Amino acid sequence: MTPKLMTMAKMIVTVLNKDRMAVVREQDVVLFRNRVKEYATKIGMGLVNQTKLITAASELVRNMLRYANGGETLIEVVSQGRENGIRLTFTDKGPGIPNIEQAMKDGFSTGRSLGLGLPGTKRLVSEFDIKSIVGKGTTVTITKWKNG
């Protein structure tokens, strides 16, 4: 009898709905937070996970305003298997982050923010990805699964 080879199928993430928003002034932060809450509520995300998502989103959108004079956000309702979630992408054309490894360490700060920093934000969400090029900008993508 020959052994069976088992392969893990890569889980496919499907985008169910998306919404782009420019964030260029402080008032846009409130509109953005409200839109994120609206989408999270629509998929039935519980209050605790909504709070974690909105807190993380607030930190990232304020960083984008503070360090890059704004940028663009993308809000997506995503599905992976039976799980639904919210994926947020923050893209700016700011100065970039010279040392992502240092920026991801607890206690590192270059300004006055909510005090979470990038590592605190990462802990609040299910998935976290950051890409930055000095002089070109930064893109941060976070996902919070409805039940995770």
Buried (B, 14 or more C-beta within 10 A) or exposed (E): EEEEEEEEEEEEBEEEEEBEBEBEEEEBBEEBBEBBBEBBEEBEBEEEBBBBBBBBBBBBBBBBBBBBEBBBBBBBBBBEEEBBBBBBBBBBBBBBBEEEEEBBEEEEEEEEBBEBBBBBBBEBBBBBEBBBEEEEBBBBBBBBBBEE
